[in-house]
């Protein structure tokens, strides 16, 4: 699963709009859209950390190429 797909799935699961996520992360709505579409493949490290905090996940969930589920996310938080 791509980073963009993960961001989109996690954002939707948390019932946030792209705009709400953008405000919380400190980027534009267009940037969130480009992350989700895959137009931006290399996210800045500081934004990965902030995005992970906002989505309540470990940063590794965004960085690894594996699929994820909520149980796996909870295990990685420990």
Chimera marker file (.cmm) of the C-alpha trace (Angstrom):
<marker_set name="trace">
<marker id="1" x="0.000" y="0.000" z="0.000" r="1" g="1" b="0" radius="0.5"/>
<marker id="2" x="1.396" y="3.413" z="-0.916" r="1" g="1" b="0" radius="0.5"/>
<marker id="3" x="1.987" y="6.201" z="1.586" r="1" g="1" b="0" radius="0.5"/>
<marker id="4" x="-0.734" y="8.230" z="-0.095" r="1" g="1" b="0" radius="0.5"/>
<marker id="5" x="-3.242" y="5.407" z="0.235" r="1" g="1" b="0" radius="0.5"/>
<marker id="6" x="-2.366" y="5.039" z="3.908" r="1" g="1" b="0" radius="0.5"/>
<marker id="7" x="-2.748" y="8.759" z="4.551" r="1" g="1" b="0" radius="0.5"/>
<marker id="8" x="-6.127" y="8.802" z="2.825" r="1" g="1" b="0" radius="0.5"/>
<marker id="9" x="-7.423" y="5.696" z="4.606" r="1" g="1" b="0" radius="0.5"/>
<marker id="10" x="-6.283" y="6.907" z="8.024" r="1" g="1" b="0" radius="0.5"/>
<marker id="11" x="-7.655" y="10.403" z="7.425" r="1" g="1" b="0" radius="0.5"/>
<marker id="12" x="-11.040" y="9.023" z="6.423" r="1" g="1" b="0" radius="0.5"/>
<marker id="13" x="-11.075" y="6.590" z="9.349" r="1" g="1" b="0" radius="0.5"/>
<marker id="14" x="-10.591" y="9.563" z="11.650" r="1" g="1" b="0" radius="0.5"/>
<marker id="15" x="-13.362" y="11.429" z="9.804" r="1" g="1" b="0" radius="0.5"/>
<marker id="16" x="-11.185" y="14.342" z="8.774" r="1" g="1" b="0" radius="0.5"/>
<marker id="17" x="-11.334" y="16.336" z="5.588" r="1" g="1" b="0" radius="0.5"/>
<marker id="18" x="-8.184" y="17.100" z="3.657" r="1" g="1" b="0" radius="0.5"/>
<marker id="19" x="-8.494" y="20.686" z="4.837" r="1" g="1" b="0" radius="0.5"/>
<marker id="20" x="-8.760" y="19.680" z="8.509" r="1" g="1" b="0" radius="0.5"/>
<marker id="21" x="-5.723" y="17.433" z="8.201" r="1" g="1" b="0" radius="0.5"/>
<marker id="22" x="-3.794" y="20.144" z="6.376" r="1" g="1" b="0" radius="0.5"/>
<marker id="23" x="-4.452" y="22.677" z="9.130" r="1" g="1" b="0" radius="0.5"/>
<marker id="24" x="-3.356" y="20.243" z="11.841" r="1" g="1" b="0" radius="0.5"/>
<marker id="25" x="-0.171" y="19.291" z="9.985" r="1" g="1" b="0" radius="0.5"/>
<marker id="26" x="0.651" y="22.838" z="8.892" r="1" g="1" b="0" radius="0.5"/>
<marker id="27" x="0.460" y="22.354" z="5.140" r="1" g="1" b="0" radius="0.5"/>
<marker id="28" x="-2.000" y="23.354" z="2.430" r="1" g="1" b="0" radius="0.5"/>
<marker id="29" x="-5.008" y="21.305" z="1.441" r="1" g="1" b="0" radius="0.5"/>
<marker id="30" x="-3.353" y="20.926" z="-1.975" r="1" g="1" b="0" radius="0.5"/>
<marker id="31" x="-0.324" y="19.307" z="-0.312" r="1" g="1" b="0" radius="0.5"/>
<marker id="32" x="-2.529" y="16.720" z="1.424" r="1" g="1" b="0" radius="0.5"/>
<marker id="33" x="-4.254" y="16.044" z="-1.889" r="1" g="1" b="0" radius="0.5"/>
<marker id="34" x="-0.880" y="15.591" z="-3.599" r="1" g="1" b="0" radius="0.5"/>
<marker id="35" x="0.322" y="13.228" z="-0.837" r="1" g="1" b="0" radius="0.5"/>
<marker id="36" x="-2.809" y="11.126" z="-1.234" r="1" g="1" b="0" radius="0.5"/>
<marker id="37" x="-2.623" y="11.041" z="-5.025" r="1" g="1" b="0" radius="0.5"/>
<marker id="38" x="1.059" y="10.138" z="-5.003" r="1" g="1" b="0" radius="0.5"/>
<marker id="39" x="2.177" y="13.351" z="-6.707" r="1" g="1" b="0" radius="0.5"/>
<marker id="40" x="4.481" y="13.983" z="-3.741" r="1" g="1" b="0" radius="0.5"/>
<marker id="41" x="6.394" y="10.791" z="-3.093" r="1" g="1" b="0" radius="0.5"/>
<marker id="42" x="9.076" y="12.057" z="-0.711" r="1" g="1" b="0" radius="0.5"/>
<marker id="43" x="7.508" y="13.728" z="2.279" r="1" g="1" b="0" radius="0.5"/>
<marker id="44" x="9.644" y="15.904" z="4.524" r="1" g="1" b="0" radius="0.5"/>
<marker id="45" x="10.680" y="14.132" z="7.721" r="1" g="1" b="0" radius="0.5"/>
<marker id="46" x="9.209" y="16.800" z="9.952" r="1" g="1" b="0" radius="0.5"/>
<marker id="47" x="5.870" y="16.472" z="8.144" r="1" g="1" b="0" radius="0.5"/>
<marker id="48" x="5.942" y="12.666" z="8.487" r="1" g="1" b="0" radius="0.5"/>
<marker id="49" x="6.405" y="13.064" z="12.240" r="1" g="1" b="0" radius="0.5"/>
<marker id="50" x="3.627" y="15.653" z="12.538" r="1" g="1" b="0" radius="0.5"/>
<marker id="51" x="1.288" y="13.674" z="10.288" r="1" g="1" b="0" radius="0.5"/>
<marker id="52" x="1.879" y="10.520" z="12.332" r="1" g="1" b="0" radius="0.5"/>
<marker id="53" x="1.126" y="12.408" z="15.555" r="1" g="1" b="0" radius="0.5"/>
<marker id="54" x="-2.080" y="13.905" z="14.113" r="1" g="1" b="0" radius="0.5"/>
<marker id="55" x="-3.231" y="10.510" z="12.805" r="1" g="1" b="0" radius="0.5"/>
<marker id="56" x="-2.192" y="8.832" z="16.090" r="1" g="1" b="0" radius="0.5"/>
<marker id="57" x="0.112" y="6.297" z="14.470" r="1" g="1" b="0" radius="0.5"/>
<marker id="58" x="3.824" y="5.501" z="14.688" r="1" g="1" b="0" radius="0.5"/>
<marker id="59" x="5.807" y="7.185" z="11.870" r="1" g="1" b="0" radius="0.5"/>
<marker id="60" x="6.986" y="3.750" z="10.710" r="1" g="1" b="0" radius="0.5"/>
<marker id="61" x="3.453" y="2.970" z="9.539" r="1" g="1" b="0" radius="0.5"/>
<marker id="62" x="3.783" y="5.720" z="6.948" r="1" g="1" b="0" radius="0.5"/>
<marker id="63" x="7.336" y="4.885" z="5.962" r="1" g="1" b="0" radius="0.5"/>
<marker id="64" x="7.211" y="1.134" z="5.401" r="1" g="1" b="0" radius="0.5"/>
<marker id="65" x="5.710" y="-0.342" z="2.276" r="1" g="1" b="0" radius="0.5"/>
<marker id="66" x="3.546" y="-2.913" z="4.021" r="1" g="1" b="0" radius="0.5"/>
<marker id="67" x="-0.205" y="-2.916" z="4.319" r="1" g="1" b="0" radius="0.5"/>
<marker id="68" x="-1.521" y="-2.049" z="7.744" r="1" g="1" b="0" radius="0.5"/>
<marker id="69" x="-4.468" y="-2.600" z="9.984" r="1" g="1" b="0" radius="0.5"/>
<marker id="70" x="-5.502" y="-1.019" z="13.264" r="1" g="1" b="0" radius="0.5"/>
<marker id="71" x="-4.278" y="-4.018" z="15.302" r="1" g="1" b="0" radius="0.5"/>
<marker id="72" x="-0.810" y="-3.704" z="13.761" r="1" g="1" b="0" radius="0.5"/>
<marker id="73" x="-0.801" y="0.028" z="14.474" r="1" g="1" b="0" radius="0.5"/>
<marker id="74" x="-1.664" y="-0.571" z="18.127" r="1" g="1" b="0" radius="0.5"/>
<marker id="75" x="1.158" y="-3.141" z="18.447" r="1" g="1" b="0" radius="0.5"/>
<marker id="76" x="3.670" y="-0.653" z="17.025" r="1" g="1" b="0" radius="0.5"/>
<marker id="77" x="2.621" y="2.006" z="19.522" r="1" g="1" b="0" radius="0.5"/>
<marker id="78" x="3.797" y="-0.183" z="22.401" r="1" g="1" b="0" radius="0.5"/>
<link id1="1" id2="2" r="1" g="1" b="0" radius="0.2"/>
<link id1="2" id2="3" r="1" g="1" b="0" radius="0.2"/>
<link id1="3" id2="4" r="1" g="1" b="0" radius="0.2"/>
<link id1="4" id2="5" r="1" g="1" b="0" radius="0.2"/>
<link id1="5" id2="6" r="1" g="1" b="0" radius="0.2"/>
<link id1="6" id2="7" r="1" g="1" b="0" radius="0.2"/>
<link id1="7" id2="8" r="1" g="1" b="0" radius="0.2"/>
<link id1="8" id2="9" r="1" g="1" b="0" radius="0.2"/>
<link id1="9" id2="10" r="1" g="1" b="0" radius="0.2"/>
<link id1="10" id2="11" r="1" g="1" b="0" radius="0.2"/>
<link id1="11" id2="12" r="1" g="1" b="0" radius="0.2"/>
<link id1="12" id2="13" r="1" g="1" b="0" radius="0.2"/>
<link id1="13" id2="14" r="1" g="1" b="0" radius="0.2"/>
<link id1="14" id2="15" r="1" g="1" b="0" radius="0.2"/>
<link id1="15" id2="16" r="1" g="1" b="0" radius="0.2"/>
<link id1="16" id2="17" r="1" g="1" b="0" radius="0.2"/>
<link id1="17" id2="18" r="1" g="1" b="0" radius="0.2"/>
<link id1="18" id2="19" r="1" g="1" b="0" radius="0.2"/>
<link id1="19" id2="20" r="1" g="1" b="0" radius="0.2"/>
<link id1="20" id2="21" r="1" g="1" b="0" radius="0.2"/>
<link id1="21" id2="22" r="1" g="1" b="0" radius="0.2"/>
<link id1="22" id2="23" r="1" g="1" b="0" radius="0.2"/>
<link id1="23" id2="24" r="1" g="1" b="0" radius="0.2"/>
<link id1="24" id2="25" r="1" g="1" b="0" radius="0.2"/>
<link id1="25" id2="26" r="1" g="1" b="0" radius="0.2"/>
<link id1="26" id2="27" r="1" g="1" b="0" radius="0.2"/>
<link id1="27" id2="28" r="1" g="1" b="0" radius="0.2"/>
<link id1="28" id2="29" r="1" g="1" b="0" radius="0.2"/>
<link id1="29" id2="30" r="1" g="1" b="0" radius="0.2"/>
<link id1="30" id2="31" r="1" g="1" b="0" radius="0.2"/>
<link id1="31" id2="32" r="1" g="1" b="0" radius="0.2"/>
<link id1="32" id2="33" r="1" g="1" b="0" radius="0.2"/>
<link id1="33" id2="34" r="1" g="1" b="0" radius="0.2"/>
<link id1="34" id2="35" r="1" g="1" b="0" radius="0.2"/>
<link id1="35" id2="36" r="1" g="1" b="0" radius="0.2"/>
<link id1="36" id2="37" r="1" g="1" b="0" radius="0.2"/>
<link id1="37" id2="38" r="1" g="1" b="0" radius="0.2"/>
<link id1="38" id2="39" r="1" g="1" b="0" radius="0.2"/>
<link id1="39" id2="40" r="1" g="1" b="0" radius="0.2"/>
<link id1="40" id2="41" r="1" g="1" b="0" radius="0.2"/>
<link id1="41" id2="42" r="1" g="1" b="0" radius="0.2"/>
<link id1="42" id2="43" r="1" g="1" b="0" radius="0.2"/>
<link id1="43" id2="44" r="1" g="1" b="0" radius="0.2"/>
<link id1="44" id2="45" r="1" g="1" b="0" radius="0.2"/>
<link id1="45" id2="46" r="1" g="1" b="0" radius="0.2"/>
<link id1="46" id2="47" r="1" g="1" b="0" radius="0.2"/>
<link id1="47" id2="48" r="1" g="1" b="0" radius="0.2"/>
<link id1="48" id2="49" r="1" g="1" b="0" radius="0.2"/>
<link id1="49" id2="50" r="1" g="1" b="0" radius="0.2"/>
<link id1="50" id2="51" r="1" g="1" b="0" radius="0.2"/>
<link id1="51" id2="52" r="1" g="1" b="0" radius="0.2"/>
<link id1="52" id2="53" r="1" g="1" b="0" radius="0.2"/>
<link id1="53" id2="54" r="1" g="1" b="0" radius="0.2"/>
<link id1="54" id2="55" r="1" g="1" b="0" radius="0.2"/>
<link id1="55" id2="56" r="1" g="1" b="0" radius="0.2"/>
<link id1="56" id2="57" r="1" g="1" b="0" radius="0.2"/>
<link id1="57" id2="58" r="1" g="1" b="0" radius="0.2"/>
<link id1="58" id2="59" r="1" g="1" b="0" radius="0.2"/>
<link id1="59" id2="60" r="1" g="1" b="0" radius="0.2"/>
<link id1="60" id2="61" r="1" g="1" b="0" radius="0.2"/>
<link id1="61" id2="62" r="1" g="1" b="0" radius="0.2"/>
<link id1="62" id2="63" r="1" g="1" b="0" radius="0.2"/>
<link id1="63" id2="64" r="1" g="1" b="0" radius="0.2"/>
<link id1="64" id2="65" r="1" g="1" b="0" radius="0.2"/>
<link id1="65" id2="66" r="1" g="1" b="0" radius="0.2"/>
<link id1="66" id2="67" r="1" g="1" b="0" radius="0.2"/>
<link id1="67" id2="68" r="1" g="1" b="0" radius="0.2"/>
<link id1="68" id2="69" r="1" g="1" b="0" radius="0.2"/>
<link id1="69" id2="70" r="1" g="1" b="0" radius="0.2"/>
<link id1="70" id2="71" r="1" g="1" b="0" radius="0.2"/>
<link id1="71" id2="72" r="1" g="1" b="0" radius="0.2"/>
<link id1="72" id2="73" r="1" g="1" b="0" radius="0.2"/>
<link id1="73" id2="74" r="1" g="1" b="0" radius="0.2"/>
<link id1="74" id2="75" r="1" g="1" b="0" radius="0.2"/>
<link id1="75" id2="76" r="1" g="1" b="0" radius="0.2"/>
<link id1="76" id2="77" r="1" g="1" b="0" radius="0.2"/>
<link id1="77" id2="78" r="1" g="1" b="0" radius="0.2"/>
</marker_set>
